[in-house]
Amino acid sequence: MALNRDADASRLAAESLAEDDPTGWFERLYAEAASGVAIVPWDRDQPNPILVEWAERRELDGAGRALVIGCGYGQDAEYIARLGFATTAFDISPTAIGEVRQRFPDSPVTYAVADLLDPPAVWQGAFDLVVEAITVQSMPVSVRDTAIANIRRTVAPGGQLIVISGFRSEGEEVSGPPWPLTPSEIDSFGADGLRAAAIEFDPQTQRWRAEFRRAER
Ligand SMILES: C[S@@+](CC[C@H](N)C(=O)[O-])C[C@H]1O[C@@H](n2cnc3c(N)ncnc32)[C@H](O)[C@@H]1O
């Protein structure tokens, strides 16, 4: 029988959403994975190649502070830290954060348990680089505006945000997770002082890679 890597996530998400709890399933999935009875489908042993290609093309100098949203098992956060950024990375799942600390015991990254829908106030305007990869799309559309606004707020004056996501057509109904981002949802990152610097869509991978910047003060 073919292995369905998404089966556990789909099952737990359906239970969670039936309880009107958009994010509770993440901790349940990581906890089941820690017990060896579930698979985390986005677990990988390398940073996201779309992020790596972007960072190399931009020749990021690693100066300043970075924030990695919904960091999961930490591959992207470790990569960003290797570039030289003083990196904070967070996830809503305590089990994921516990696991990432075990995987990278000597990591320079500050890992934290936090909720994107209610982030710490001290993160407001605090980061020169913010990395969002497929976390917003993993939450239902009902909380999308809040999630996007909270990500925007973390970008410091002169800072930049990179968003990596799947694609959904305007008005297209999907029974997620995931609920990939429409063109207008991608555009909506560019508000409250953030402006779009480069919005790219790769039809081969069906992925957005969108870059936003906040003007210097
Ligand atoms: C689809 S996974 C992506 C993980 C990682 N960004 C990657 O690209 O592999 C979404 C991650 O976001 C986390 N997450 C979901 N909702 C969150 C929230 N409200 N606040 C913080 N993290 C959240 C989940 O626990 C999960 O680790």
The ligand as a MOL file (V3000), in Angstrom:
LIG
                    3D

  0  0  0     0  0            999 V3000
M  V30 BEGIN CTAB
M  V30 COUNTS 27 29 0 0 0
M  V30 BEGIN ATOM
M  V30 1 C 2.9390 23.3580 7.4040 0
M  V30 2 S 4.0000 23.5050 8.7520 0 CHG=1
M  V30 3 C 5.4050 24.3440 8.0580 0
M  V30 4 C 6.6320 24.2510 8.9190 0
M  V30 5 C 7.8400 25.0220 8.3540 0
M  V30 6 N 7.5620 26.4380 8.2420 0
M  V30 7 C 8.2590 24.4580 7.0280 0
M  V30 8 O 8.2600 25.1990 6.0370 0
M  V30 9 O 8.5930 23.2630 6.9630 0 CHG=-1
M  V30 10 C 3.2330 24.7890 9.7130 0
M  V30 11 C 3.9400 25.0050 11.0290 0
M  V30 12 O 3.3860 26.1540 11.6570 0
M  V30 13 C 3.0760 25.8580 12.9990 0
M  V30 14 N 1.9230 26.7040 13.3370 0
M  V30 15 C 0.6530 26.5660 12.9170 0
M  V30 16 N -0.1260 27.5260 13.4240 0
M  V30 17 C 0.6820 28.3060 14.1720 0
M  V30 18 C 0.4580 29.4520 14.9580 0
M  V30 19 N -0.7530 29.9950 15.0880 0
M  V30 20 N 1.5160 30.0060 15.5970 0
M  V30 21 C 2.7560 29.4420 15.4870 0
M  V30 22 N 3.0140 28.3470 14.7670 0
M  V30 23 C 1.9970 27.7810 14.1120 0
M  V30 24 C 2.7870 24.3760 13.0340 0
M  V30 25 O 2.9460 23.8130 14.3020 0
M  V30 26 C 3.7890 23.8610 12.0090 0
M  V30 27 O 5.0240 23.5710 12.5890 0
M  V30 END ATOM
M  V30 BEGIN BOND
M  V30 1 1 1 2
M  V30 2 1 2 3
M  V30 3 1 2 10
M  V30 4 1 3 4
M  V30 5 1 4 5
M  V30 6 1 5 6
M  V30 7 1 5 7
M  V30 8 2 7 8
M  V30 9 1 7 9
M  V30 10 1 10 11
M  V30 11 1 11 12
M  V30 12 1 11 26
M  V30 13 1 12 13
M  V30 14 1 13 14
M  V30 15 1 13 24
M  V30 16 1 14 15
M  V30 17 1 14 23
M  V30 18 2 15 16
M  V30 19 1 16 17
M  V30 20 1 17 18
M  V30 21 2 17 23
M  V30 22 1 18 19
M  V30 23 2 18 20
M  V30 24 1 20 21
M  V30 25 2 21 22
M  V30 26 1 22 23
M  V30 27 1 24 25
M  V30 28 1 24 26
M  V30 29 1 26 27
M  V30 END BOND
M  V30 END CTAB
M  END
